[in-house]
Amino acid sequence: MNIKKIVQHDEKSIYGVGFLSLSGFVVWDIDAKTGHINSRDVITHHQELSMNDLIVTESSVISLDRDGKNIVWISLNQQVLQIASIERHIPDGKGRPHLMEEHAGNIFVLKFKNQISLVNLGSSNVPELIQSLQDHSIVSLGIALPGGDKHALSVIQQVSEDKINVHIFMEEGDKIKVSSELVGSDIQRGFVKKAYLNAYTRNDRSHGFRVLVVAEDSSLSLLQQGEMVWNREDGLASIIEASTAELPLEKEGVSVARVEHSLLEWLKGHWLKLKTALMVASVEEAAAVQALRLKSTDKTKMSRDHNGFRKLLVVLTKTGKLYTLHTGDGRIVWSSFISGFRRSGGKLTMLKLLPWQVPHKHAMHENPVFLVAAKVASEENKFGLLAWVDAYSGMEINSVRLTYFIEQIIPLPLTDGAEQRLHIIIDDHANAHLFPATDESLQIFLEHAQSTYFYMTDKEKGTITGFAVKGPQTASPLSPSDGVLFRSQQLWTIMFPSDTERIVTTATRRVDEVVHTQAKILTNQDVLYKYLNKNTLFVATIAPSGAEAFGETSPEENWLVVYIIDTITGRILYRLKHSGMCGPVHAVFSENWIVYHYFNVRAHRFEYSVIEMYDRNRIDNKNMLQFMLGKDNATATLSSYSHVDLDVKTQSYFFSHSIKALTVTSTARGITGKQILVGSVGDQILALDKRFFDPRRTAEPTQAEKEDGIIPLTDAIPILPQFYLSHAYRVEGLRGIITVPAGLESTSLVFAYGVDLFYTHTAPSRIYDSLTGEFNYALLLITIFALLIAIIISWILSERKELKEKWK
C-alpha cells in the first residue's frame, strides 16, 4: 500500500494514491503545511486492477483493469468508484492498451501498439473517443489554461520525414476543441522525441499555443501558428568525439591572400591604421578602420590559409549526428544525421570518428572522408555499424551493417593508392577485420601482418590481453561489407587481483604524434635517449575502496599503482605504488613521459606525478655525427623483444584543483615545447608549462641545470592568471579537450567541448615564426624610409665635413 502518485489538490491538502493489493485504491489526504495525514480512505473493486496503469488528475484517479478492457476511476471529492468499458475503443490487432502519464483535465491517452487514442472522461462518466493517431506520435504534458477550468495538451504526429502535424486538444467544460497544423521539419533533425506545450492569451482574449519540440538529434524548435519560429542545435552539447579536416585549396586564378584593389587603397588603409595606433584618428576614421578590418578579414573564408589556422572541426554527438564547424567564427558549415544509425533498431553506442581518406596528391579534386563507427545492442542480437561521410558536403557516401559487434578500431599507418587509410576492426571474439576490403589493401597489409599486434582491456574483469594478427581466415577473404577476416592469436594476459586492484585509467601515445628528436642533449654534453616505443601502455589501478566518496575510507585503505607495459610482449617495464592515494585518475602520455593526476587521501590534496623514461642501452652512444646524420633519429626502429634497461625519473607535486580533462599540446614538427592542458572542475582551461613537471627539478638548480631550462623545485604546481587559456570564460559542462597542430610550428590549436564549445590558439614557446595579424606594416615602411633618409643625410653631411677637412 505504498503511495504511487501524488497531486496537489488545493493550497491546504495533497492527495496521495496507491493500490490496495490488486482489488482497489488507497487515498491519503495529507496536510500540505505539516505533512499530517488527515484521512486514509480505501475504495475496493471486485475486479483485479493493473498496477502499471495509474494516472492522478486534480479531481480523479484513473486506472485500467487487468485485461485492459475497462477503465476504473474514482472522484477525489466523492470517492465513489466507477467503471466503464473501453472495449469498443480498442482497435483490432493493436494489443492491450496502457495508460500514458500525459493527461489534461479529463483527457487521457491510451497507448496501443503503433497507435494512441485520446479519450475524454466527461461529466457523463462515459469514456468518449476524441481521436486516434498512428505511431510516431509524441504527447506533451497537459497544462491548465488561465482564466477558467480549462486544460490542453498537444500531440506531435510525424507525418513524414520532413512534415509533422501539430494537434492541440483543449478542454472547455464538456467540450473538446481540436486544432491541427502541418509544419515542415528538417530531415536532418530526425523524428520528434519530446514536446512541451505553452499557452498565451491573444489580444482578443482567446488562447494561443506554442509547442517546444525536442528532435531525435537533441535540437530544440519552437512551433507557433504552423511555422517554426526558431531552432537551436543543442545536440552540440552532447559531443563525444571531435576531429579536424583541412579546408579546400584555393581554385586556380584566385589568390589565397586578399587581393588589394589598388596601391592607393592599400596605403590609405595602413595610414588610417597608423593614425588609430597613435590615437590621433577621428571617430569617423576609427570607424573606417574597423570596417576595413571586418571587410578584409580572412578568418571565415572556406579555403586553407598559409598558417594552417583555418580548419573544419568535425564533431560527433551521442545521437549519431555529425556537425562541421568553421574555426574562424564557429558557424555550422553542415550537419548530417546518419540514416543507418537512426534506424538501428536497438541501443546505439557511438564509438569513433576517424579520418578515412586525407587526399594530398589529388587535394584539388577529392574531398576528405571520415569514418564513423557505432555498435548496437538489441534484444535479438549485437552488431556494428559503419558510415563514410564527405567532410566538405556532409554527404553520406556509404554505410554498412556488420555481422559482428565492434570492440575496438585500430587505424594503421598504411594507405592505399586512393590515399584511404587502412583500419583494423576487432570484434567481440578478438578477430581482426581489415578495411577497406580491396585486393590492393590486402596486399599492402599482408606485407605488415606479421608485425601487427593489438591488446584489449577489460576493466570489469581486471585483465589486459595481447594478441597477434595471423593470416586470413578464409580462402576467399574479400567481403566489402564485413572486411577481410584475419585470425588472431592470444600472446599474453595480465590479470589484476580484483580484491586489491581495479583498473581505472589507461593511456597511450597519440598515433599521429610527431617527435622532433629522440635525444635530450644537456649543457654538460651528456645525452639522454628517450624511450619512444609506441607500443607502451600506461595503466593506473586503485584499491577497490578508492572508488568510494572522499572521507569514507582511511589512507591505509587506499593506494594507487601505476604500470608501464609493453603491449607486444606483455612485459611490465615499470611499476610504482602510491600509498594513501585514490582516484579519480587522469593521465596523458606524450613522447617519453607521462603525467597523471589523483587525490592524496593522507594530505587531503590533489597531486600530479610525472614519469620520464630514458633508454640506458644507448647511454654510451655519444657519436654526435651519427646522431646529426640521422642514424639515431626519432624514426629509428625499436624492437619490443630486445632487452630494455629503463632509466625512470619520477617526481610528484601538489595541485589545488580537481580536474575533468587532461591533454597535451601538439605541433607540426614537435620542436616547440609542450604545455599540459587541464580542464578544471570550474570548467576552465589551464595551460601549464611542461617544465613545471620536470622530474629533474631541484630546490637549488646549478648553473648548468638552469641553462637546461630546469626551474627551482616547489611542492606545488603554481597557477597564475595568465595560465588560463579560457580567460574569464567557463566552458560549461566541460568533458574533453583536443589539440591539433597548426601550420606554424609555434602554434597549437585547442578545442574544448561540453555544454559550451571553446576554440583558441596557444603558443607554448611563444610565437617565434610569424608576425601577428595586427602588425603595422605602414609604420615599418615609414621607419625604413626615415632610416634611409637619415642615412643619406648623414652621408651627405659626412662628405661635406670630410671636404672641409681636406681644404684646411
N, C-alpha and C positions, 0 to 999 in steps of 0.2 A: 504494500500500500504506500509506495513512495510517490512523492509529487512528481509528475511528468511534465506538466506545463503550468505556468503562472500567467496571470493577466491582471493589469491594473483596472479595477472596477470603477473606482472613483478616488477622490483625494484621501479618503479615510481608510479604504479597505483594498486588499489584494486577495484574489481568488487563486488557490492552488488546486489543481485537478490531478487525480491519479486513478488507477484501476483497482477495483476490488476483485482480485484474482481475475477470472475471465467473465464474471457474472454481473458487473456493474461498475459504477463510478463512486469515487470518494471526493467530496468537495470541501476544502478548508477555507474558511473566511478568516483572514489574517489582518490584524490592525497594522496599517502602513507605517505608523509612527513608532509603536512599541514592539511590534513583532508578536504580540499576544494572539493566540488562536481564539477567535470569538466563538466559532462554531465548527463542527465537523459533521457533515451530512453524508449518508450512504444511500445511493439510489441503485437498486438492483434491477437486473434484467434476466428474463428466463432463457435467453439465448447467449451463447458464448460470443464475446467481443474480440475484435482484432486489436491486440496491444500495440501493433505497429502503426495504427491509423488513429490519430487523435489531433484535433485542432481545437483551440480555445479562442473564441471571439470575445468581444466586450460583453456580450449578453448570452452566449450559448456555448455548450460543449458538444462537439460533433465527432462521431466515430462510425466505424462500419462493423457489421457482424463478421463472424469468422469466414463465411463464404463470400463476403463482399457483395451480397445481393440486396442488402437492406442498410439504410442509413439510420443510425440511432443518435438521438440528440436530447439534450435537456436544456431548459432555460435556467440561467443562473438566478433569476429573480424568483421564479415559481418552483424551480427544482422538481419539475414533473418530467418523467422520461417518456419520450415519444419515439415511434418507429414508423418508417415508411419504406416502401420497396423502390429500388432504383434499377430493377432488373430490366425494365423496358429501355433504360438509357445505356445499357451495356451492349456495345456492338458485337456482332459475331466475330469470333476468331481473334479477339483482342485480349483475351485472358481476364484474370481477376483485376478489378480496379484497386488503386491505392489513393489515399488522401494526400494531397500535396500540402506543404506547410503554408503556401501562399493563399491568402484569402482577403476579402474586403467586405466587411459587414456580413450580410447573409449569403454572399457569393463565395463558393468554394470550388475547388478544382479536383477532378478525378483523373488520375493518371493511368492510362492503359498502355498496352504495347503499341508503340508507333502512333499514339493518339492521346489527346487530352480533351476533356469535356468540362465546360463551365456550367455549374448548376446553381440555381437560386433557391434558397430556402426561405420563402417569403412568409407573410402573415398567415397565409392559407395552410401552412405546415405541410405542403405538398411539394416535393423537390421538382423543380421545373428546369428542363434543359435549356440553356441560353444558346450555346453554340459548341460545336465540336471542331477541333482543328487537328490536322495531321502532325506527324512528328516534326522535329526541328523547330519546336515552339518553346519559347522561354517566357515564363510567367514572372512578373515583378511582384514585390511585396505590396500589399494593399495599403492605401493611405486614406485618412479621414479628411474630408474637404472642409474648408472653413465656411462658417455661416449656416450650419444646419446639420441634420443627421444624414449625411451623405458620405459615400465611400466610393473608391475607384481602384481599379488595378489595370495593368496593361499586359498584353501578350504580344511578343515579337515572333512572328512566323516567318521562317526562311522559305521564301517562295522559290528562289533560285540562288545561284552563287553570287549574283550581283543585284538581287532585289529582295527586300524584306517588307513585310506587311505589319504595320503597327496598329493593333486593335486596342481600343480603350473601352472598358466596361465600367459604367458609372451607375451606382445605385442611388435612386431617389425615391425613398419610401418603398413601395411595392413595384415600382417601375425600374427597368434596366435599360439604359441608353447605350447603344453600341455605335462606335465610330471607327472607321478604318482608313488608313492612309498608306499608299505604296511609296516606298522610299528607296532610292538607289544606294547600293553599298559597293565598296571596293572589294573586288575578288581577292586581292592580296591580303585582306584582313581576316579572311575566313568567316566562319559562322558566328552568330551571336551566342555568347555564353551566359551573360547575366544582363539584367535590365533593372533600372531603378526609376520609378515614376515620381514626378514632381508636378504640383498644380499651382496655378496662379490665377488671379482674378483679372479679367479683361475690363475695359472701360465701360462696357455695357452690363457689368456685374455677372456675366456668365463665366464659366470655368474653362480655362485653357490648360493644356498639359504639355509637359516636356518629358522626354524619356532619355536617360543616360544609359547607353549600352556599352558593354564590355565585349569586345570581339575575341575570337579564338587566339589572336596574336597578342592579347592583353592591351590593345589600343582602346582609347575611350572616344566616344562620339556622342554628341548631343543632337537629338532629333526634335524638331518642332514644326508643326504645320506642314508635314510632308517633305521637309527639307532637312539636310544635315547642316546644322549651324556651325559647328566646328568639330575638329577631331585632334586628338593628341596621340603621339606614338609612345605610349607608356610601356610598350614592350621593350624599349631600350633600357628600362630599369631592371631587366632580368637577363643581362648578358652573361654568358658562361664561357665564351671563347672569343678571342679577338686576334686578328692578324692584319697585315698591311699588303697593299699592292701598289706597284708603280703606276703613275698616271700615263696616258698615251704620250708618245713623242709628238712634237710639232710636225704638221704636214709640210711638205715641200713648198717653198715660197713664202712661208710665214716664219718670222724670227721668233725665237724663244723670248728674247728681251723685247721690251716695248719699243716700237719704232717711233722716234720723235718726228713731229711734222716738219719742223724747221729748226735751224740753229738758233734763230732769234727767239722762238718759243722756249727752247731749252735754256738759253741764257736768262730769259725773263723769269722762268720758274726758279732757277737757282738763285737769282738775285733776290727774289721775294723770300726764299728760304733763309738767305743770309740776313736780311733785314729782320726777319722774325727771330732768328737766333740771337741777334744783337739787341732785340727788344726795342727796335725803332720803327717797326711796321705799324701802319694804321689798322683800324678794326677791319676795314674792307680788304686790305692786303692780307691780314691774318686769315680771314675767311676764304680768300682766294687760294692761299697756301693749303688750307685744309681740304678744299675742293680738289686741288691738284693731286694731293696725296691719295684721296679716295678714288680719283679717276685713274691715277697711274699705278695703283696697287696691283700686283700680280699674284697675291696670295690666294685668290679664289679662282684662278684660271684652271681649266681642265686639261692641263698639259704639264709635263715634267719641268722642273726648274734645275738650274745648274748645281745648286747646293743640296738638292735632294730633300727639301723641306716639305714640298707639296706631295702628298700621298693620299691614297684611299685607305680608310680604315674599314675593314670588313669584319663585322661582328655577328655572332650567332647567339640567339636567345634560347631560353629553355623550352619555348613553344615550337621551335624549329623554324623560326623566321630569320632571314638574313637581311642585314642592313649594310649599306655602304655610306660612310660619312666622309666629307671632304675635310682635310686637316686645316684648310685655310680659314673656314668660318663655321665648321661643324654641321653644315647643312646635309640633309639626306639626299644623296645622289639617286639611289634607287633602293627599293625594298622588295623582297621576294619571299613568299610563303611557299615552301617546297611542297608540292602537291602530294608526293608519295608519303611524306611524313604526316600530313593531315589525315590521310585515310589509312593509317597504320593498323587500326583496329585493336590496339592494346595500350599498355602503359609505355609511353615514349620516353627514353632517356637519351639526351644528346651526348655525344662522345667527343668528337673532334672536328675542328675546322683546319684544314691543311692545304697549303699550296700544291696544286697538282701539275700545272703547266706554267712556267715562267719563261716566256719567249725572249730570247736575246738576239738570235740570228735573224729572226723574222718579226722583230718587235713592231715594225710599221704595218704589218698585215695580219698579225694574230694577237688575240687578247689573252691575258692571264686567265687561268681557270682554277677554281677552288674545289676541293673535295670535302663534302660534308658527310659525316658518318653518325649513325644513330643505332640504338638497339631497342627492340620492342619485346616486351614480355606480356603475353596474354594467357588466358586460362587454358587454351589449347596447346600453344607452343611458344617457342622463343626464336627470334630471327633478327637479322641485321638489315639495315637499310643504308644505301649509298646514293649520293646525288652529286652531280657535277654541275657547277654554276659558273657562267661567264662573269668575270669580275667587273667588266665595264658596262654591261647591259642588264645584268641580273637574270638573264635568260637561263632556264634550267635545260642544260644540254642533254642530260640523260640521268636516269635513276634506275636502280635495280634493287630487287628484294633478294637478299641472300638466303640460302637454305640453312644457315648456321648462325649462331649467336656470336657477336663480336666481343672479345675480351680486351683486345689491345690492337693498336695500329702503329706500325713502325715505318717511318719514312726512311728510305735508303739513300745513300749518297751516289745514286746512279740515275742517269736519264737516258731515254731512248732517242732515236733520230728526230722525233717530233718534239723534243725537249719536255716530255712528260716524265715526271719523277716516279721512280718505282717505289711501291709500297708493299709491305708485308702485313696482312691481317691475320691475327691469331684468334682462333675460335675457342669455344669452351672445352674442347678436347685437346688443346695445345697443338693443333695442326696449323701449318702456315699456308696462307693463300697469297699468291703473287698477283698484283695488279700493276699495270694493265696486262690483261691476258692476251698477249700477242706473241708471235714467233720471235720477233726481234727482242722484246723484253725478256722472254725466256732464255734466249741465247746469251744475253748480257748478264742475266742473273746467274746462270749456270757457271759462269767463269768465277763467280764470287760466292757461290752457295756453300762451299766447304768452309768458308771463314765467316759465316753468318750465324750469330748467336742471339738469343733473347732470354729474358727472365720474366717471371710472373710473381707478383706479390699478393699474398692472401692475408690481409690484416686480421680477419676473424680467426683464422686457424693459426696465425703467427708463423707463417712459412714464407720463404723465398726460394724459388726453384729455377734452376738454369737449364736451358735447352740448346741443342744444336740443330740446325736445319740440314736435313738429308735430301736425297734425290726426290724427283716427282713420284707421286704415289700411284699414278695410273699410267697405262700405256699411251693413251691419247689424252694428255693433261689439259689441253686448252679448253677453258669454259669461260666465255666472255662475261657471264653473269655472276659466276662464283669465284673466278680467279683460277690460277694454276695451283693445284693442291700439292704441297710438299709434306713429306714425313718429317717428324721431329723426334729427337732422342733426348731423354732426360739425362743430364750430366751430373747434377748435384742438387742438394736440398739443404737449406739451413732452417732449422726449427728452433724457435724461441720458446722456452718453457712458459706456458700460459699462467702459471701461478706466480711467476716473478717478473715477467717482461711482457709488454704489449706494444706492438708496432704502432707508432703514431704519425711518423713523418718519414718520407724518403725524398732524396734529391739527387739529380744528376746534372751534368753539364748540358748546356744548350747544344743542340745538334749543329746549329749554324754559327756557333761562337768562333770568332777569329782571334788567334793568339799571335801576337807580333813576334815574340821570341820566347824560347823555352829556357833561357838562362837569365839569371839576375847577376849582373857584374857589380861588385861592391867597390867602394873607394879604394880599399887596400888591395885591389886587383884579384881578390878571390872571386870564384864563380860558383853560384848556387844553381843547379839544374832543377827546373821544375818537373814534378812528376805529372805528366799530362796525358795519362791513359784515359781515353774517352769511355772505356768500359768500367769506370769506377762508380760505385754507388754509395751514397751516404744514407745510413739508416739510423733512426732515433727510436729508442724504446723507453717506456716508463714503467714504473711499478703499477699493478692494477689499481692500487689505492690512489694513484696520482690523477686518475680521471675524475675524482670527486671534487666538490667545490673547495675553494681555498679555505683553510682554517679548520676543516673537518678531520684532518689527519696530522700526525706529528711528523717532524722532519725525519725521524728514524724509519718511518713507513714509506718514505718517498725516495726515489732515485731515478736518475736519467742515465742511460747507457747509449753511447753512440758508437757506430761501427763504420768502417770504410771497407767495402767488399769489392773484390774483383768479380764482375759478373760473368766472365768467361770460365774461370776455374772454380769459383766459389770460395776462394781463399779470403780469410779475414785479414786484411793488411794492417788494420789498426783498431784498437778498442780502448775506449775511455769511459770511466764511470764517474758521474757527478752525484755524490750522496746528498740527500736533503733537497733534491730538485724535482720539479714536476712540470707537466705541460700547462697550457698548450705550447707546442714546439713549432717554430717556423724556421726554415733553413733555405739558404741559397748557395749554390755550388758554381764556382767560376774558376777557370784555369786550374791552378793547383791549390786553391784554398776554399774553405767552407766557413760560412758564418751562420750561427744558429742562435735563436732567442728562446728563452724559457723562464720559469719562475723559480726563485730561490725561496723555499719554504722557511729555511732557518733565518734568513736575513729579512724576509718579507719584502723582497725587492725583485724586480726583473733583472735578468742578466743576458749579456751576449758572450758567446765564446767563439774563438776563431781557431781553425786548424789549417796550417800550411804544410804542404808535403813537398819534399825535395828528394831527388834520386841520388843516393850515396854511391851507386855503382859507377857513376861518371864523375865523381868528385875529383879524381886525379887527372881528368881530361881538361887541360887548360890551354890547348892549342887554339889561340885566338884566330890564326889564319884559317884553319878548317872551319871554325865557327862562323867567321865572316863570309867564307865562300859558300856556306850553306850546307856543309856536310852534317852539321849538328843543329839544323834549324828546327822550327816547330813542326815540320811535316815529316820528320824522321820517323821511321817505323818502330813501333814499340810492340813487344810480344808479352802477352799475359802469362805465357808459360816460362819465361825466363825468370831468373832469380831476382827478387825485389828486395832492396835494402833501403827502407824509407828513413829519412831524417824528418821527423814530425815536430813542428813547433806549435805550441798552443798558448793561449792567454785568455783570460776572462775579464769582463768589465761589467759594472753595474749600469743599468739603464732605467730611466724614470717612467717609461711608458709601457703599457701593454700594446700589442700591435695586431693588425689584421692581415697585413700582406708584407712580403719581403722579396725584393728582386735586386738586380744589379744593372747598371747602365751597359750599353754595348755600342761600339763604334765600328766604323767601316774596316779599319785595319788593325785594331787592337793596340794602337800606340798610346792613345790617351789614357790617363789614369782612370781608375774606376770609382764610382760612387755607389754606396748601398742605399737603395730607395726603400723607405719604410712607410707603410700605411699605418698610421697611428690609430689608437682606439677613438681618438677625437675626430676621425675622418679627414685628417690632413696628411700631406705627403712630405716627408723629410728626406733630404739628400745628405748623407753622411760620407765624408771622405774615407776611402779605404785605408788611409794612413792611420786613422783612429783605431783600426782593427789589426794593426801590425803586431804580431806576437813578439817581435824583437824590441819592442819599446822598453826602455828602462827609465828609472827616475831621473838619472843624470846621464844623458847620452853623451858619448865622446864627440870630438870634432868630426871624426870620420863618419860616425853614425848620423850626425846632423847633416853631413853632405849627402848621405844616402837617403835623406828625407825622413828620418825617424824623428818623431816628436816625443817630448818627455812623457813618461808614464803617469797616468792618473787612474784613480779607482773607478771612475765613471766616464761614460761617453758624454761629452758636453752637447747641449742643444742650444744653439744660438738662433736669433730671429732670422738671420739670412739663410739658415739651412732649410727653411720652409719653401718648397717649390710651389705649393699651393697658396702661399702668402696668407691672406686673411680669409680665403675661401675654404669651405668644407665640402668635400666630396661625400655627400650624404650616403650612408649605407655602403661605404667602400668595401669592395670584395676582391679586386685584383688590379695589378699594375703590370703593363708590358712595356718593354723598351725596344726601340728599333734604331739601327744606325742611320744617320743622315749621310748625305754625300760628302759633307765636311767631316774630316776626321775628328775635329774638336767637339762635335755636337752629337748628342743622343736625343732621340725623340721619345717622349714619355706619354703614355695614355693610361688613365686610371678610370675604372668603371665601377658603378654601384647603382644606387638610385639616381645619382648625378653622374655626369661624364666630365672628364677634365683632360685637357691636352696641353702640352707645353714642350719647350726645348730646354735642355740643360747642357752645360759645358763644364765637365768635371775639372779640366785643367785650364779653364777659361778659353775664350775664342782667340786662337793664335794664327788662324789660316784664312781669315776673310775680314773685310770691312763691314761694319754694321749698315743696315738699311738707312739709318739716319745720318750717315757720314756726309758732311757738307763738301761736295766736290768744288762748288764755286769758291768757297773760302780757300781750298787748297790751290786752285788755279790762280786766285788773286795773290796768295802768298808767294807762289813760284814766280809769278810775273813781277811782283815787288822785289823779290830777291834778284831777279835778272837785271832789273833797272838799277838796283843798288850796286850790283857787280859792275855794270857798265859805267855808272857814275864814278865808282871807286877807281876803276881802271883809268878813266879819263883824268881824274884828279891826280892819280899816281904818275901818269905820263907827264902832266904839266909840272908837277913838282920835280920830277927827275930832269926835265929840260931846264928848269930854272937852276938846279944844282950844277948842271954842266956849264951854264953861262957864267957862273961865278968864278 
